[in-house]
């Protein structure tokens, strides 16, 4: 319950921050347009002054120049709005908000592991300390864990969150911070041989490294495009890193990253 309340608070803060940044961008565009528009018109009038304000041709040239400048400013504002319309701030957090919703929809298979927050019951006497610790370690090796017994999806005997730790294994490591405190725009899939041991494919000599490689190729073929340039790397025999630093930070692409995770979940269940 406490974790849910904290997540809801994060969503409210994220929405408020996004609204503020959007208004800031709008104000900045208007300020830039106003400043350069004023400079442009002043330059046109100064040029007309040097021509001693004489002659209809000079006045017509000035009017033409001012009209041209206004058109340029309008195009600039419209282009800026079109470019920024689909951009979102705090892309990693938007992606994670969508991922948490996906986890909740698959609660009989996966759950969120929030590191230090798992022990918050031990520190209930100092909730402020717990919340501070949570925010400081927000991007510290958090993960989405998956139940090893996948039949629970059908039986629904328990939620993954309420299962014992030994009944689960890491499925996805969420974005974490590097040594400089910068958020890495990547997440990492993890696999284990126990998951696939009952499969003829595995029993006939196909090892975990080959299965991981097959998964990588499937992800790349289905999702990687020039419009969605994710980078895939087989980090080890049991891990695939998905980097999204070059992906346009839009709501649609945040959902696409969740779709990648859903796709891999389906492949894991198919081979389990």
Backbone torsions as a table, in degrees:
resi	resn	phi	psi	omega
1	UNK	NA	-43.9	179.4
2	UNK	-63.3	-41.8	179.0
3	UNK	-62.6	-39.6	-179.9
4	UNK	-64.4	-42.3	178.6
5	UNK	-62.2	-40.7	179.6
6	UNK	-65.4	-39.7	178.6
7	UNK	-65.2	-41.6	178.0
8	UNK	-61.9	-39.8	178.1
9	UNK	-62.7	-40.7	178.2
10	UNK	-61.3	-40.9	-179.1
11	UNK	-63.7	-41.4	178.4
12	UNK	-63.7	-43.7	179.4
13	UNK	-63.6	-40.7	179.8
14	UNK	-63.1	-43.1	179.5
15	UNK	-64.3	-42.7	179.8
16	UNK	-63.9	-41.8	-180.0
17	UNK	-66.8	-39.4	178.4
18	UNK	-63.2	-40.4	177.9
19	UNK	-63.1	-43.8	179.8
20	UNK	-61.3	-45.4	-177.8
21	UNK	-66.0	-35.7	178.9
22	UNK	-64.7	-45.1	178.0
23	UNK	-63.4	-38.5	179.2
24	UNK	-61.4	-44.1	179.3
25	UNK	-62.6	-41.4	179.1
26	UNK	-62.0	-45.6	179.5
27	UNK	-62.7	-41.5	-178.7
28	UNK	-62.4	-43.4	178.6
29	UNK	-61.0	-43.1	-179.1
30	UNK	-66.6	-39.5	179.1
31	UNK	-64.2	-46.0	179.3
32	UNK	-60.1	-44.7	-180.0
33	UNK	-62.8	-42.1	-178.2
34	UNK	-66.0	-44.0	-178.1
35	UNK	-63.3	-52.2	-177.2
36	UNK	-71.1	-29.7	175.8
37	UNK	-65.4	-43.4	178.0
38	UNK	-62.9	-44.0	178.6
39	UNK	-61.6	-43.0	-178.9
40	UNK	-64.1	-45.7	-179.9
41	UNK	-65.8	-40.6	178.0
42	UNK	-59.8	-41.4	179.7
43	UNK	-63.8	-39.0	179.5
44	UNK	-66.1	-43.2	-180.0
45	UNK	-67.6	-37.9	177.6
46	UNK	-63.7	-41.6	177.5
47	UNK	-61.6	-39.8	178.2
48	UNK	-67.1	-34.7	178.7
49	UNK	-63.3	-42.5	178.8
50	UNK	-64.0	-23.5	176.5
51	UNK	-89.1	8.3	174.4
52	UNK	64.3	27.3	172.2
53	UNK	56.6	25.9	-173.9
54	UNK	-110.1	144.9	172.7
55	UNK	88.8	128.2	176.8
56	UNK	-58.6	-36.0	178.7
57	UNK	-58.4	-39.8	179.6
58	UNK	-65.6	-42.4	178.5
59	UNK	-64.8	-42.1	179.7
60	UNK	-64.5	-39.3	176.5
61	UNK	-61.3	-41.4	-179.8
62	UNK	-64.4	-44.4	178.8
63	UNK	-62.3	-42.0	179.3
64	UNK	-61.5	-43.5	-179.2
65	UNK	-64.8	-41.2	179.2
66	UNK	-65.2	-42.6	178.4
67	UNK	-61.7	-41.8	178.4
68	UNK	-63.3	-40.2	178.9
69	UNK	-64.3	-41.3	178.8
70	UNK	-62.2	-42.1	178.2
71	UNK	-60.8	-43.8	179.1
72	UNK	-60.8	-42.5	-179.7
73	UNK	-65.3	-40.5	178.4
74	UNK	-63.5	-44.5	178.3
75	UNK	-61.6	-40.4	178.8
76	UNK	-60.5	-47.1	-178.8
77	UNK	-65.3	-42.2	-179.8
78	UNK	-66.6	-41.6	179.2
79	UNK	-64.3	-41.3	179.3
80	UNK	-61.7	-42.6	-179.6
81	UNK	-67.1	-41.3	178.6
82	UNK	-64.2	-39.7	-178.3
83	UNK	-68.5	-39.1	-174.7
84	UNK	-91.3	-8.9	-173.4
85	UNK	-58.0	-42.4	-177.1
86	UNK	-94.4	-3.9	179.5
87	UNK	-77.8	142.2	178.4
88	UNK	-126.5	150.7	178.9
89	UNK	-91.3	157.7	-179.1
90	UNK	54.6	52.5	-174.2
91	UNK	-56.5	-40.5	-179.0
92	UNK	-61.8	-42.2	-179.4
93	UNK	-69.1	-35.5	176.3
94	UNK	-63.9	-43.8	176.3
95	UNK	-58.9	-44.9	-178.1
96	UNK	-68.9	-33.2	176.1
97	UNK	-62.2	-42.6	177.5
98	UNK	-67.7	-36.6	179.1
99	UNK	-65.6	-40.2	178.7
100	UNK	-62.3	-39.9	177.0
101	UNK	-63.5	-39.0	177.3
102	UNK	-64.2	-41.4	178.5
103	UNK	-61.2	-43.3	179.8
104	UNK	-64.1	-33.1	178.2
105	UNK	-72.6	-21.4	-179.3
106	UNK	-116.2	39.2	-171.2
107	UNK	-63.6	-19.7	178.5
108	UNK	-87.5	3.2	178.0
109	UNK	-126.0	-39.9	-174.3
110	UNK	-130.6	161.5	175.7
111	UNK	-152.8	163.0	179.7
112	UNK	-90.6	130.7	175.5
113	UNK	-107.9	114.9	-173.0
114	UNK	-106.0	27.0	174.6
115	UNK	61.7	-119.3	-174.2
116	UNK	-59.8	-27.1	-177.0
117	UNK	-66.7	-23.4	-179.6
118	UNK	-60.1	-25.0	-178.0
119	UNK	-101.2	20.2	-174.7
120	UNK	-68.0	-23.3	178.2
121	UNK	-60.7	-30.9	-179.3
122	UNK	-72.2	-16.7	-177.3
123	UNK	-118.5	26.9	-175.8
124	UNK	-60.9	-22.2	179.3
125	UNK	-73.5	-11.1	-179.6
126	UNK	-136.7	71.4	-175.5
127	UNK	-62.5	-35.4	179.6
128	UNK	-60.9	-40.0	178.8
129	UNK	-65.1	-39.8	179.9
130	UNK	-63.4	-46.2	-178.1
131	UNK	-65.0	-40.2	177.5
132	UNK	-61.6	-44.9	179.5
133	UNK	-62.1	-40.3	-179.8
134	UNK	-62.7	-45.0	-177.4
135	UNK	-69.3	-35.5	-179.9
136	UNK	-70.6	-31.7	-176.9
137	UNK	-105.2	23.9	-173.2
138	UNK	-57.2	-33.7	-178.2
139	UNK	-113.1	30.2	-178.5
140	UNK	-99.3	96.5	173.3
141	UNK	43.7	48.2	171.6
142	UNK	-81.7	156.8	-175.6
143	UNK	-148.3	161.6	169.1
144	UNK	-102.9	120.7	-177.3
145	UNK	-103.2	150.0	-178.2
146	UNK	-121.9	139.7	175.7
147	UNK	-65.3	140.6	178.1
148	UNK	-74.3	-31.5	178.7
149	UNK	-92.4	96.7	-172.9
150	UNK	-74.5	-14.4	179.0
151	UNK	-64.6	-15.1	178.3
152	UNK	-62.8	-22.0	176.3
153	UNK	-60.2	-35.8	-178.8
154	UNK	-87.3	-46.5	-175.9
155	UNK	-74.5	-32.9	179.3
156	UNK	60.9	33.3	-177.0
157	UNK	-66.9	-30.7	-179.7
158	UNK	-156.1	160.6	173.3
159	UNK	-85.8	154.0	179.8
160	UNK	-60.4	-34.0	-179.4
161	UNK	-61.8	-35.0	-176.8
162	UNK	-91.4	-2.4	178.5
163	UNK	-76.2	154.7	177.0
164	UNK	-64.0	151.8	-177.2
165	UNK	-57.7	-38.2	-178.3
166	UNK	-68.1	-13.9	179.1
167	UNK	-86.5	-1.8	-175.2
168	UNK	-124.7	162.2	174.1
169	UNK	-141.1	155.2	179.7
170	UNK	-64.9	130.5	176.0
171	UNK	-105.2	-46.5	179.8
172	UNK	-138.3	129.1	168.4
173	UNK	-88.1	127.4	-178.9
174	UNK	-77.0	166.2	178.6
175	UNK	-53.3	137.5	-179.6
176	UNK	-125.7	173.0	178.6
177	UNK	-93.0	146.7	174.4
178	UNK	-84.3	-173.6	-176.2
179	UNK	-64.7	-18.7	179.3
180	UNK	-95.7	2.0	179.5
181	UNK	85.5	8.0	179.0
182	UNK	-87.8	135.0	-179.1
183	UNK	-70.2	125.3	174.9
184	UNK	-76.3	128.6	179.2
185	UNK	-87.8	70.0	-178.8
186	UNK	-159.6	156.9	169.3
187	UNK	-136.6	166.7	-170.0
188	UNK	-134.4	126.1	174.2
189	UNK	-83.8	143.6	175.0
190	UNK	-127.4	140.1	179.8
191	UNK	-129.6	157.9	176.2
192	UNK	-138.3	149.0	-174.6
193	UNK	-63.3	-28.1	-179.8
194	UNK	-58.3	-34.6	-178.6
195	UNK	-62.0	-34.6	-171.7
196	UNK	-108.3	6.7	-171.1
197	UNK	-64.8	-22.9	-178.6
198	UNK	-85.7	-7.1	-176.4
199	UNK	-82.2	135.1	175.3
200	UNK	-55.5	-36.0	179.6
201	UNK	-56.2	-42.4	-178.9
202	UNK	-76.6	-40.3	-178.0
203	UNK	-67.5	-25.9	-177.9
204	UNK	-89.1	15.0	171.6
205	UNK	108.3	-3.2	176.8
206	UNK	-78.6	110.9	-174.5
207	UNK	-84.7	176.2	-175.9
208	UNK	-61.7	-36.6	179.7
209	UNK	-61.5	-40.5	179.6
210	UNK	-68.5	-39.5	178.4
211	UNK	-64.2	-43.1	177.9
212	UNK	-60.7	-41.0	178.4
213	UNK	-64.3	-39.5	177.2
214	UNK	-62.2	-43.8	178.3
215	UNK	-59.6	-45.8	-179.4
216	UNK	-58.5	-46.0	-179.1
217	UNK	-63.4	-38.5	178.7
218	UNK	-65.2	-43.3	179.1
219	UNK	-62.0	-46.2	-177.4
220	UNK	-61.9	-43.4	-177.6
221	UNK	-66.3	-37.8	-175.0
222	UNK	-83.1	-34.7	-169.6
223	UNK	-113.7	-34.8	-171.2
224	UNK	-73.6	120.2	177.4
225	UNK	-141.8	174.7	177.2
226	UNK	-66.8	-27.5	178.0
227	UNK	-82.6	-20.2	-179.1
228	UNK	-134.4	71.2	-170.5
229	UNK	-82.3	62.8	174.6
230	UNK	-69.9	152.5	178.2
231	UNK	-114.8	130.5	-176.4
232	UNK	-114.1	137.4	-178.8
233	UNK	-142.9	127.0	176.1
234	UNK	-81.9	96.6	-172.5
235	UNK	-66.3	-36.1	178.3
236	UNK	-157.4	-173.4	-177.5
237	UNK	-65.1	-19.5	-175.9
238	UNK	-123.4	15.9	-174.8
239	UNK	-140.6	140.4	174.3
240	UNK	-125.5	125.3	176.5
241	UNK	-98.1	130.2	176.9
242	UNK	-111.2	113.9	-179.8
243	UNK	-103.7	131.9	-177.2
244	UNK	-123.9	28.8	-178.1
245	UNK	-66.4	-24.3	-178.7
246	UNK	-98.2	2.3	-178.7
247	UNK	-82.3	135.5	176.9
248	UNK	-60.2	133.4	-172.6
249	UNK	-86.1	76.2	179.9
250	UNK	-116.9	162.4	177.7
251	UNK	-58.6	-40.9	-178.8
252	UNK	-61.8	-42.8	-178.8
253	UNK	-72.8	-30.1	174.1
254	UNK	-61.1	-40.7	177.7
255	UNK	-69.4	-35.6	178.7
256	UNK	-61.4	-36.9	177.8
257	UNK	-63.1	-38.8	175.5
258	UNK	-66.1	-37.1	178.0
259	UNK	-62.3	-35.0	176.0
260	UNK	-60.8	-44.3	-179.7
261	UNK	-65.6	-40.8	177.1
262	UNK	-61.7	-40.5	180.0
263	UNK	-63.3	-43.6	179.5
264	UNK	-68.1	-37.9	176.0
265	UNK	-57.0	-43.9	179.2
266	UNK	-62.1	-42.0	179.1
267	UNK	-65.3	-40.4	178.8
268	UNK	-62.4	-46.0	179.4
269	UNK	-62.9	-35.6	-180.0
270	UNK	-65.7	-30.9	-178.4
271	UNK	-100.1	-2.9	-176.4
272	UNK	-76.3	NA	NA
